[in-house]
Amino acid sequence: MENCIFCQIVAGNIPASKAYEDDVLLAFYDIHPQAPVHILVIPKVHIPSVDGINAENSSIVAHIFETIPKIAAAAGLTGGYRVISNCGPDACQSVPHLHFHILGGTKLAEQMA
């Protein structure tokens, strides 16, 4: 999508500090990190949010979750990490492109809200 910042990053029109990339996904470091390690993992195709996952694109999400442990390990997250996806305005989804946050590098708070 033309107006989607994450689609622009995938297209190479906006720079990002890449953590991992393959034919299906792109992982890059968040510019406003919420933890010492904060990586965003996005599909290269535009899916608006978790609500947009369906039978036609669920294999992309499966691939993302198969790859997240490799991305986390490469980032040195040996003590654990958190994976979060915000869906919709009440969850503060700031970019309407499906993305997963990998957070780690420190002991994270038990409470998430």
Phi, psi and omega in degrees: 000135186300320185267001183273121182298323180290324175295324177293323176295315178301319181288348181087008180280338177234129182288152175212151176274099187286138174258331183192150175205141169217194184291340187254326188223164174228133175240133181213159182284134179293137180282348175233070188298141178257001179205166179306323172243122179219103183245135174262136178241122185231148170286149179286335174271150182282117169236124189296324182188185175304325179296342180269001179283132181214185183298330182284332184240002183295337177293331176295316180293322176300316178298319178301313182287336173288333184267334182307316179299326177292318178297315180297317180296317180296333179274001177084018183274067184279340181268003181118169182197167179243142175242126183228142169226123176271141183229107175090171186296324180292338177264004180065039173291111187272336178235122183281059175217125182312129177206152180239132177268128168257119182240134178184197181093001177198167173289118181275154179295145178291321181280138181251358180231000000 
